[in-house]
Amino acid sequence: MLQQWFISGLISGANPQQREVALLSAVQRRIAVPQVVTAARGLSHFGEHALGWLVLGALGALIDRRRRRDWLAAAATVAAAHGTSIAVKRVVRRQRPTDPSVTVLAGTPSQLSFPSSHAASTTAAAILYGGLLRRRLTPALVPPMLISRLVLGVHYPTDVLMGSALGAVIGAGMRRRLLGQVRGANPAIGEGEKQ
């Protein structure tokens, strides 16, 4: 069933913009029930300006004193992913969804949508904090945030996909850098991750 409405959203519409609107509208019709909307709004508040991820990074630095610098570097990188996405938004200037078939269910700090800053900061946080915790956090954290932005009607699908890709590039770059610094001395980032 999920595959069916996903495909129908992709093939309906005459141009890429219309296809994105059709897919976004299909997501809302299928899963934007009150409980999901409430959860999506919670994720939206948590990810606003990357604040929730920055707080978690600061907590990691407070709790894990041995790797405090790594946690602070990871949190700074999450902030950088968020800031980079905002800079790209100001260049691209794509407006948020306004099609009548899409219901906007949350407020946003701007009308610019590409790429999703929530997606960028969440993906960077999942990669970096997952490395520090030796856990694969990306599958658990990233899809819910990306889907929440669609449920709320504040982003097109390509906004969240490209935001996530941006966060992945930035997060993976810092993770490699941190891993290079700790090899031999402190195998904390990335080695021995539990699947």
C-alpha positions in Angstrom: 0.0 0.0 0.0 2.8 2.4 0.9 4.6 1.7 -2.3 1.3 2.2 -4.3 0.7 5.7 -3.0 4.3 6.6 -3.3 4.4 5.6 -6.9 1.1 7.3 -7.7 2.5 10.5 -6.1 5.6 10.3 -8.4 3.8 9.6 -11.7 0.8 12.0 -11.4 1.4 15.5 -12.5 2.9 16.9 -15.6 6.2 18.4 -14.3 8.6 17.8 -11.4 7.0 20.5 -9.2 3.5 19.0 -9.7 4.9 15.5 -9.0 6.3 16.8 -5.7 3.0 18.4 -4.8 1.2 15.2 -5.6 3.6 13.1 -3.5 3.4 15.6 -0.6 -0.4 15.7 -0.8 -0.4 11.8 -0.8 1.7 11.7 2.3 -0.7 14.0 4.1 -3.8 12.1 3.0 -2.3 8.8 4.1 -0.6 9.5 7.4 -1.4 13.0 8.7 -3.7 11.7 11.4 -3.9 13.7 14.7 -1.3 11.5 16.6 1.2 11.7 13.7 0.7 15.5 13.3 1.3 15.9 17.1 4.5 13.9 16.9 5.6 15.8 13.8 5.1 19.1 15.5 7.1 17.8 18.5 10.0 16.9 16.1 9.6 20.3 14.4 10.0 22.1 17.8 13.0 19.9 18.7 14.8 20.5 15.5 14.0 24.2 15.2 17.3 26.0 14.7 18.9 22.6 15.5 18.3 23.5 19.2 17.4 20.0 20.4 20.5 18.5 18.7 22.7 21.2 20.1 21.4 20.6 23.6 22.1 16.9 23.3 25.6 17.6 22.1 26.2 19.9 25.1 24.8 17.1 27.4 27.2 14.7 25.8 30.1 17.0 26.5 29.0 17.4 30.1 28.5 13.7 30.7 31.4 12.2 28.7 34.3 14.4 30.0 36.9 12.2 28.4 35.6 13.1 24.9 34.3 16.6 25.7 36.2 18.1 22.8 34.7 15.6 20.4 31.2 16.2 21.6 31.7 20.0 21.3 33.2 19.6 17.8 30.2 17.3 16.8 27.7 19.9 18.2 29.5 22.7 16.3 29.3 20.6 13.1 25.6 20.1 13.6 25.3 23.9 13.9 27.4 24.3 10.8 25.1 21.9 8.9 22.1 24.0 9.9 23.8 27.2 9.0 25.0 25.9 5.7 21.4 24.9 4.8 20.2 28.3 5.6 22.9 29.9 3.4 21.8 27.6 0.5 18.1 28.6 1.1 19.0 32.2 0.7 20.7 31.5 -2.6 18.1 29.1 -4.0 15.1 31.0 -2.6 12.6 28.2 -3.3 9.2 29.0 -1.6 7.5 26.6 0.7 4.5 24.6 -0.6 1.4 26.7 -1.2 -0.6 24.4 -3.4 -4.3 24.2 -2.2 -3.9 20.4 -2.0 -1.3 20.7 0.7 -2.3 21.7 4.3 0.4 23.6 6.2 0.2 22.3 9.8 3.1 24.2 11.4 4.6 27.7 11.4 8.1 28.3 10.0 10.7 31.0 10.6 10.9 31.8 6.9 9.1 31.1 3.6 12.2 29.5 2.1 12.2 25.7 1.8 15.3 24.3 -0.1 17.0 22.5 1.5 15.4 21.5 4.8 17.5 22.7 7.8 15.7 20.2 10.0 16.9 17.4 7.7 20.4 18.7 7.5 21.0 19.1 11.3 19.2 15.8 12.1 21.3 13.8 9.7 24.6 15.5 10.8 23.6 14.8 14.5 22.7 11.2 13.8 26.1 10.5 12.0 28.2 12.4 14.6 26.5 11.5 17.8 26.0 7.9 16.6 29.8 7.7 16.1 30.4 9.0 19.6 27.9 6.6 21.1 29.0 3.7 18.8 25.4 3.3 17.7 23.8 3.5 14.2 21.4 6.3 14.9 20.7 7.4 11.3 18.0 4.8 10.6 16.1 5.7 13.8 16.4 9.5 13.7 16.5 10.6 10.1 13.4 9.1 8.4 11.0 10.3 11.2 12.3 13.9 10.9 12.2 13.9 7.1 8.7 12.4 7.0 7.5 14.9 9.7 8.4 17.8 7.4 6.2 16.4 4.7 3.4 15.6 7.1 3.4 19.2 8.3 3.3 20.4 4.7 6.3 22.7 5.1 8.7 21.1 2.7 8.7 19.4 -0.7 10.3 15.9 -0.9 13.4 17.1 -2.6 13.9 19.7 0.2 14.2 17.0 2.8 16.2 14.7 0.7 18.8 17.3 -0.3 18.9 18.7 3.3 19.7 15.2 4.5 22.3 14.8 1.8 23.9 18.1 2.9 23.9 17.1 6.5 25.4 13.7 5.6 28.3 15.2 3.7 29.1 17.7 6.5 28.6 15.2 9.3 30.6 12.4 7.6 33.4 14.9 6.9 33.7 15.8 10.6 33.3 12.2 11.7 36.3 11.2 9.5 38.3 14.1 10.9 37.5 13.1 14.5 38.2 9.4 13.7 41.6 10.4 12.3 42.4 12.3 15.5 41.6 9.4 17.8 42.9 6.4 16.0 45.4 4.7 18.2 44.7 6.9 21.2 40.9 6.7 21.6 38.8 4.6 19.2 35.6 6.3 20.3 34.3 7.5 17.0 33.0 5.0 14.5 34.9 1.9 15.5 32.9 -1.0 16.9 29.5 0.5 16.1 26.8 -1.8 17.1 24.6 -2.7 14.2 
